[in-house]
């Protein structure tokens, strides 16, 4: 099994040259840095000390053989292995309540026995997830800090071990990249960070010939989650709803109004993150109403 490492991008773009290639159905792994590029190594290293620090390095891009523009890829996330410590940096104006923070702080959280140690009393159970994962967007470059229909910084905690991420492809080879792992992160990523950490992700990519996507969808054992991002929260919600309704109409051959009813009766609106240049939500559709793509 090949392991891909050592080259990073800070924006998703078709101009980025592939660092490696993979075959469809090949199992491979990608090593990643944390969102700070590994620069915050101790609690004396403050985010404010690195004013020019580039955020969210993503390992890649990776060329996927036999993938063309207009295809849909399905990325099976086989395993996420974490480094032995994570980091959470806070400072003035970071996150939703950054106006309550008066000084920059860095907290190092050791990882042991399936938990991140906040202090001697509080242990945070691990929920591993991938914050940044995507392909080259169709037109202009998009920073790795920003989510959009190509994927990117979606910060969706369901993008984790055992899940499958379905992505539209806009260029030959897809040009996949990923990074920004978290040892734990709640919906919203409210203080502007999860437990940021480096690690290694094992993947397998398949081509989905049955469906053409317009937006990322993450599949779990129980749900399909339609991911939508926009600068305004209500716009992200509307887009997620419209895309979910389109899926339901396609699957069940029903009118918009009935799909709207079905979404309201069985769909769950979940917030992924509120702190990136675009907010991200997901419409969770149980597999009782949407069995497959």
N, C-alpha and C positions, 0 to 999 in steps of 0.2 A: 504494500500500500504506500503510495507516494504521499509525502508531507510537503506542503507549500508554505514558505516562510520568507521573511527578510526584505520584502518590498511592499511599500504602502502608498496608498493614494489618499488625498484629502478632499477630492471631489470626484463624483461619478461623471464620466465623460467618455464619448466614443473616441476621443483623441488619445486616451491612455493606452499604452502598448501592453499587451498581455505579458505577464511574467511566467506563465505556464499554461498548459492545456490539460484538459481531462476528457475522457470518453463518457458518453452516456452510460449509465448504470455502473460506472466505476466507483468504488468506495475509496475516498481520499480524505486527508485531513488538512486543516489550515490552522497555523499558529497565529495568534493575535496579540497585540499590545492592548493595554487598557486605554481609556479615552484620553488620558494625558500623555500617552506615548511612553509610559514608564518613568516619567520625570519626577513624580511625587513619591519618593522612596521612604521618607520618614515624616514624622509629624512636625519637624522643623522646616520642611519644604512646603511653602505656601503657594497656592495658585497665583496670588498677586506678585510673587517673585519672578514669574515667567510671563511678562506682558505680551510676548510674541509667540507664546506656545500655540502650536497647531493642535486642534482638537479632533478627536475621533479618527485616528488613522485606521484605514481599512486595508487588510491584506488583499493584494490583487493588483490588477484584474486578472481573471482566469478565463481563458477561452474554452468554451464548451463545444466539442466537435459535433458536427451534424446538426447544429442549431442555427436557424435562420430568423431573420426579421419576421415578426408576426406569429412566431411559435409561442407556445406556453411551456414553461419548465416547471417541474415539481421537484422541490428540494427536500429530501428526507433527512432530517436531523437525527443522526444515529447516536451521537454522544457529545457531551460538552465536558471537558476536563479543565479545572480551574487551577490557577497558580495558588500559592500558599498564603497570600494576603491580598486583601482588597483595600480600597481607599475611598473616602468620601470627603470632599473639600467643600466648605461653605465660606461665604463671604457676603459683604453688603450687596444687596440687590440681586442675589442669586435665588432662583426658585420663586414660589408663590409668595412667601413671607420674608423675602430678603430684606425688606425694610426694617425688620426686627433684629437683623444681624448687624453688629457694629464693628466686628473685626474678622479678618480672615482666619480660618482654622483648617487644619488637615487632621483627619482621624484615620489611622491605620487600623484595619480590622483583620486580625489573624483568622485563617480558616482552619477549623479542626473539628473532627467528628460530625461533619455535616452541618456545622453552624459557623457563622461569623461572630466574633466576639466583640461586642460594642464596648463592654467594660467587664469588670469582675462578676457582675450580677446578671447582665443581660446577654443572652445568646440569641442570635437571629437565625432561624432555620434557613438553609440554602434553598432558593428557587432559581436555578441557573436559567439564563436567557441570553439571547443575542439582540443587542440594541440596534446595530447597523448591519444591514444586509440588502444587497440590491444588484441591479444590472445597469449598464450604461443607458441614460435617458435618451429619448428620441432626438431632441434638439440641443439645447444649450447645456453646459455643465452645471451640475447641482452639487453644492458642498456636502460633505459627509455629515454635517450637522443637521441637514434638512431632509425631511421625508417628502415623498411625492409618489406618483403612480409607478415609478421604477423601483420602489422600496426605499432604501436609504435609512435614515435615522428614525425608524418607526417606533422604537422603544415599546414594543408590545410583548408582554411577559409570556404570552402563549407561543412565541417563537422559541421553542425549547426542545429538549430531548423528547423524541417520540412524535413530534409534530412534523407536518409537511407544509412548506411554504410554496404556494403557487404564484408564479410571477409572469407577467407579459414580457416579451423580448422585443427590443427595438432595433437591434443590430446583429449582424452575423456573429456567432459565437457568444452572444449575450454579454460577455465581459463582467463576470460576477466578482464581487468583492464583499468582505465582511469584517467586522470588528466590534468594539464597544460591548464586550461581554459584561454581564452583571452577575454577581453571586446572589443578589436579591434585589428586587425592585417592586414596589407597589404600583398599582394603577395610578397614573398621573405623574409619577416621578417628581413628587411635589417640591422637594428642596433643590431640584435641578440635577440631582444625581441619583443613581442607584449605588449599590456597592460595586464600584468600578474595579475591573480586574482583567488581567490577561489570561490566556489559556489556549486551548486547542479544541477545534470542532471537527468532528468526523461527519462527512456528508455523502449522500449519493443523489445524483441528479438524473431524472427521467424526463422524457418528452411526453407531454399530454396532448395527444392528437384529437381528443374528444371535445375540447373547449378552447375558445379564444378569449383571453382575459383582457380587461381594460384596467384592472387595478389589482394590487396584491390581495391574496386570500390565504389565511392560515387555517390549516385543517388539524383538528385534534381528534381524539377518539370519539368525541360526542358532538362536535360542532364544526361548521364552516364559519369563519369570521372574516367578513368583508372589511378591509382596512381602507380608511379614507383620511386624507390630510388636507388642511386648508389653513389660511392665515387666521380666519375667524372660526370659533367653535361651531356656530350654527351652520356655517357653510360646510364644514367637515361632516356634520350630522346629516345634512340634506344630501350630500354626495354619497355618503355611505348608505343611506336609505334608498336612494334611487338605484344604486348598483345592486343592492340586495333584492329590491323589487324586480329588477331586470332578470336576475338569476331565477327567482321564483316563477316569473312569467314564462321563461324559457323552459324550466323543468316541468311545470304543470300545465302549460298551454292555457293560461287564464288571463283575464283582463287585468288592467292596472289596478282597478278598485279592489278586486278580490285579492290580488297579491299584497296590496296595501293593508287590507284587513288581516291577512295571514301574518304579515310582518308585525303588526301591532299586537296580535294575539300570542305569538310565539317567539318573536325576535327580542333580543336584549341589546340595548345600547350600552357599550362599555367604553370607558375612557382609557386610552393607552398612555398618552402624555400630554401635558399642558405647557411645557417649558421650552420647547424647541422653536425655531423660526416659524414652523407651522405646527399646529396642534394635530393630534392623531386620535381618531376614535375607531372602534370596530363594531360592526353589527353582527352579533352572534346568532347564527341560525342553527337550531338543533337538527341532527340528522334524521329526526322524525319527519321534518318537512323538506329537507334537502339531503337526499341520500348520498349523492355523488356529484362530481362535476363532469 
